[in-house]
Amino acid sequence: MEDPIAEELVNIIKKNKASDFEEAFERAFELTKSYAGSANAQASAIPSVFEKLFELFVTGKNKS
């Protein structure tokens, strides 16, 4: 994850300041919860799924 994106994620989680990416966080979080609750979810993949979704919603791109 790029540094500016990671900094925004930390700001959202710590609620340090308002972020333009709070909606992206909520969308990524909801989709990650859905994945985590699925029968095929792998516990070790959940953080990566969230990170990739958040980055996708913030930048519109997914870096593999």
C-alpha positions as CSV (number, residue, x, y, z in Angstrom):
1,M,0.0,0.0,0.0
2,E,1.3,3.4,-0.9
3,D,2.4,5.7,2.0
4,P,-0.3,8.4,1.5
5,I,-3.0,5.8,1.4
6,A,-1.6,4.1,4.5
7,E,-1.5,7.5,6.3
8,E,-5.2,8.1,5.4
9,L,-6.1,4.7,6.7
10,V,-4.3,5.4,10.0
11,N,-6.1,8.7,10.3
12,I,-9.5,7.1,9.7
13,I,-8.8,4.3,12.3
14,K,-7.4,6.7,14.9
15,K,-9.9,9.4,14.0
16,N,-7.1,12.0,14.0
17,K,-8.8,14.2,11.5
18,A,-11.5,14.0,8.9
19,S,-10.6,12.1,5.8
20,D,-12.0,12.2,2.3
21,F,-11.6,8.5,2.2
22,E,-14.0,7.5,5.0
23,E,-16.5,6.2,2.5
24,A,-13.8,4.0,0.9
25,F,-13.0,2.6,4.3
26,E,-16.6,1.8,5.0
27,R,-17.1,0.1,1.7
28,A,-13.9,-1.9,2.0
29,F,-14.8,-2.9,5.6
30,E,-18.3,-4.1,4.6
31,L,-17.0,-6.2,1.7
32,T,-14.2,-7.6,3.9
33,K,-16.8,-8.6,6.5
34,S,-18.8,-10.4,3.8
35,Y,-15.7,-12.2,2.7
36,A,-14.7,-13.2,6.2
37,G,-18.2,-14.6,6.8
38,S,-18.1,-16.8,3.7
39,A,-17.4,-20.5,3.8
40,N,-14.4,-20.2,1.6
41,A,-12.7,-17.4,3.6
42,Q,-9.1,-17.9,4.6
43,A,-8.2,-16.1,7.9
44,S,-4.7,-15.2,6.7
45,A,-6.1,-13.5,3.6
46,I,-8.6,-11.2,5.3
47,P,-6.2,-8.3,6.1
48,S,-4.9,-8.4,2.5
49,V,-8.4,-8.4,1.1
50,F,-9.2,-5.3,3.1
51,E,-6.0,-3.5,2.1
52,K,-6.6,-4.2,-1.6
53,L,-10.2,-3.2,-1.5
54,F,-9.4,0.1,0.4
55,E,-6.6,0.9,-2.1
56,L,-9.0,0.1,-5.0
57,F,-11.7,2.4,-3.7
58,V,-9.2,5.2,-3.0
59,T,-7.2,5.1,-6.2
60,G,-9.4,3.3,-8.6
61,K,-6.5,0.9,-9.2
62,N,-5.4,-2.3,-7.7
63,K,-1.7,-3.1,-7.5
64,S,-1.1,-6.8,-7.3
